[in-house]
C-alpha cells in the first residue's frame, strides 16, 4: 500500500503537464524577487551611483509589490486547481479516507511542489543575477565590472516568502476539504455558474451604471491634478467598480440580448463561443476585473517609466538651459573659466545682466488675487548671444518662462489667463506691463531667483530705472557656460563640483543633474519593466488556467458533438472565437483604461508618452496572444481526445 508521501509524488508526476505554466510564472517571479533582494543588499552597485539615488529603498518597495503580485497569483491559481481536483478530493473521502488524511495529502504535495519551485527560483536567480546587473548598469549609464556573489540574506528572504505562500495555500486547501460536502465536490466541475438569464430591467440598469461609472472615471481623469489625492481615489474607485459591473452584468446582458434577437438559434460556432461565456461570466467577473486592473497598472507603470527615462536629457535641459551658471560671482566665474582652459576644455562663456524686482501678475479670471512675488527680468538680446533660441518681445511686453508650469495645473487652463498685465509699484506710483504668454521651459537655470520674465533690453533698462531703490530690487550678473563636448562636460562637472559647490547656496550644473535623474529613472524603468512583465505573465496565466478548467468541463459536450457528426475543425472554429473574446475583453478594456490612466499621469512628465505607451501595449498584446495560442492548443488536444 502506498504511503501519503508516495501518493503525493505520483500525483505530482501525473499533474505536471497541468502545472508547468504555473511553475514557470512562479519560478520567474521568485527568481526576480531573489535578484531584487540581492541588489538591495549589494554595496558594489550602490557605491557607483549618485548618493541621492535611494537604491535600497527602491528594490525594497519593488520586492513588496512582487510579493503582493505573487500572493494574488498563487491564491487565484490554487483556487482554480482545487476546483479542478474537486472530484479527486471527493473520491478519496468516498473510499473511506478522512478529511484530515486528504488535507494532509494535499499539503504534502503543496510543500513538495513549493520546495521544488523555491530551489529552482534561487538557483535560476543566482545564475541570472549578473545579466540583470549588466542591464541595470547600462540603464544607469555606468561602466565597469561588478562581482555579484551569492547573497545569503536574499536567499533567506526568498525562503521566508515561499514559506508564507505555502502556509496561505495550505490553509486554502484545508478550507476546501473541510468546508465542502461530497455533493459539492462531485458537482464542482459540472454545474455552470449561471443557468438562468438575468432579469431584464435590473440588468439594464446595472449594465448602464457600469458604463456610466467608467465614463465618469475617464472624464475625471482629465482633471486629476486639481485635487490629486481625492480625484485619484474617485477615478480608481469608479473605474474598478465600473469594470466589475461591465464584466458581471453589461457584457453578459449584451450576450443575452444577442441570443434573444436570434430567437435562441445561435448555431454551432456561436454556441461554442458565447454560451459558455454567458454561463461563466458572472463567476469570472472578479478575476477578469483583477486581471484588467493589474494590466492597467502594468502598462501605465511601464509607459511612464519609459517616458521618464528617455526624456531625461530633454527634461533636464528645460530646467537647466546652461551647463554652468554663476550668479553675481564674477571672480569665481573667471577662475572656473581659467581652470577649464588649463584642462584644454572648449567652453562658451557669456555674461547676461538681469534685474530682480517685486511685482504682481494679475489674474483676469480672479481680480482679487494680488500676490506680490519676485520677478526676474532677463534681456532677450543678451540671451540670444549665448545661443538661446528665442525671439525678442516688443517693448513693454514680456513672456513668462516656467519649466515646471505643468506641475501647477493643466496648461490649457493656465493659458486662458494670458495675455494679462503685470503691476509694478514704485515710490507710490503704479506701472503696468503686458504679459503676453507662458512657455514651459526656463531661459536661465532653475536656481536663478524669481519668476523668469523675458523682455527686450530696452524694457529691462526702463524697469531698472523705474524700480531702483524699491523693496526687493536687485541687479544680477549671470555668467553662463556651455561645454559642447560631452566627454569634456563630464570633466568640467567634476571641476565645478570639487570647488564651486557648497552647502551654503543652491547650485546646479547640467551634467550632475542629468546623471542623477538618469540613474533614478534608470532604476525606475528597470524595476517597472520586470514588475510589469510579472504582472502580465501572472494575469495571462490565470486566464489560461481558467480556460483549462472550462475545457475539462466541456469534454462531454465535445463527445456529443462528435456523435452528431461534427469534426474537430468545425468545433475549433467556435472555440477559437471564444478564446478571442476571453483574451480580447480584458486586453481591449485594459488598453482603453491605460490610455486614460497614462493621460491622467502625464502631467508629471512634459514629453510625449505616445511611443512608450504604444511599446508597452504591443508587449502586452504579444504576451496575451501567446497565452491565447497556448489555450487554443490545449483545447485542440482536449477536442481530439474527446473525439477519438
C-alpha positions, 0 to 999 in steps of 0.5 A: 500500500502506498504511503501519503508521501508516495501518493503525493509524488505520483500525483505530482508526476501525473499533474505536471503537464497541468502545472508547468505554466504555473511553475514557470510564472512562479519560478520567474517571479521568485527568481526576480524577487531573489535578484531584487533582494540581492541588489538591495543588499549589494554595496558594489552597485550602490557605491557607483551611483549618485548618493541621492539615488535611494537604491535600497529603498527602491528594490525594497518597495519593488520586492513588496509589490512582487510579493503582493503580485505573487500572493494574488497569483498563487491564491487565484491559481490554487483556487482554480486547481482545487476546483479542478481536483474537486472530484479527486478530493471527493473520491478519496473521502468516498473510499473511506479516507478522512478529511484530515488524511486528504488535507494532509495529502494535499499539503504534502504535495503543496510543500513538495511542489513549493520546495521544488519551485523555491530551489529552482527560483534561487538557483535560476536567480543566482545564475541570472543575477549578473545579466540583470546587473549588466542591464541595470548598469547600462540603464544607469549609464555606468561602466565597469565590472561588478562581482555579484556573489551569492547573497545569503540574506536574499536567499533567506528572504526568498525562503521566508516568502515561499514559506508564507505562500505555502502556509496561505495555500495550505490553509486554502486547501484545508478550507476546501476539504473541510468546508465542502460536502461530497455533493459539492465536490462531485458537482464542482466541475459540472454545474455552470455558474449561471443557468438562468438569464438575468432579469431584464430591467435590473440588468439594464440598469446595472449594465448602464451604471457600469458604463456610466461609472467608467465614463465618469472615471475617464472624464475625471481623469482629465482633471486629476491634478486639481485635487490629486489625492481625492480625484485619484481615489474617485477615478480608481474607485469608479473605474474598478467598480465600473469594470466589475459591473461591465464584466458581471452584468453589461457584457453578459446582458449584451450576450443575452440580448444577442441570443434573444434577437436570434430567437435562441438559434445561435448555431454551432460556432456561436454556441461554442463561443458565447454560451459558455461565456454567458454561463461563466461570466458572472463567476469570472467577473472578479478575476477578469476585473483583477486581471484588467486592473493589474494590466492597467497598472502594468502598462501605465507603470511601464509607459511612464517609466519609459517616458521618464527615462528617455526624456531625461536629457530633454527634461533636464535641459528645460530646467537647466538651459546652461551647463554652468551658471554663476550668479553675481560671482564674477571672480569665481566665474573667471577662475572656473573659466581659467581652470577649464582652459588649463584642462584644454576644455572648449567652453562658451562663456557669456555674461547676461545682466538681469534685474530682480524686482517685486511685482504682481501678475494679475489674474483676469479670471480672479481680480482679487488675487494680488500676490506680490512675488519676485520677478526676474527680468532677463534681456532677450538680446543678451540671451540670444548671444549665448545661443538661446533660441528665442525671439525678442518681445516688443517693448513693454511686453514680456513672456513668462518662462516656467519649466515646471508650469505643468506641475501647477495645473493643466496648461490649457487652463493656465493659458486662458489667463494670458495675455494679462498685465503685470503691476509694478509699484514704485515710490507710490506710483503704479506701472503696468506691463503686458504679459503676453504668454507662458512657455514651459521651459526656463531661459536661465537655470532653475536656481536663478531667483524669481519668476523668469520674465523675458523682455527686450533690453530696452524694457529691462533698462526702463524697469531698472530705472523705474524700480531702483531703490524699491523693496526687493530690487536687485541687479544680477550678473549671470555668467553662463557656460556651455561645454559642447563636448560631452566627454569634456562636460563630464570633466568640467562637472567634476571641476565645478563640483570639487570647488564651486559647490557648497552647502551654503547656496543652491547650485546646479550644473547640467551634467550632475543633474542629468546623471542623477535623474538618469540613474533614478529613472534608470532604476525606475524603468528597470524595476517597472519593466520586470514588475510589469512583465510579472504582472502580465505573465501572472494575469495571462496565466490565470486566464489560461488556467481558467480556460483549462478548467472550462475545457475539462468541463466541456469534454462531454459536450465535445463527445456529443458533438462528435456523435452528431457528426461534427469534426474537430475543425468545425468545433475549433472554429467556435472555440477559437472565437471564444478564446478571442473574446476571453483574451480580447475583453480584458486586453481591449478594456485594459488598453482603453483604461491605460490610455486614460490612466497614462493621460491622467499621469502625464502631467508629471512628465512634459514629453510625449508618452505616445511611443512608450505607451504604444511599446508597452501595449504591443508587449502586452498584446504579444504576451496575451496572444501567446497565452491565447495560442497556448489555450487554443492548443490545449483545447485542440488536444482536449477536442481530439481526445474527446473525439477519438 
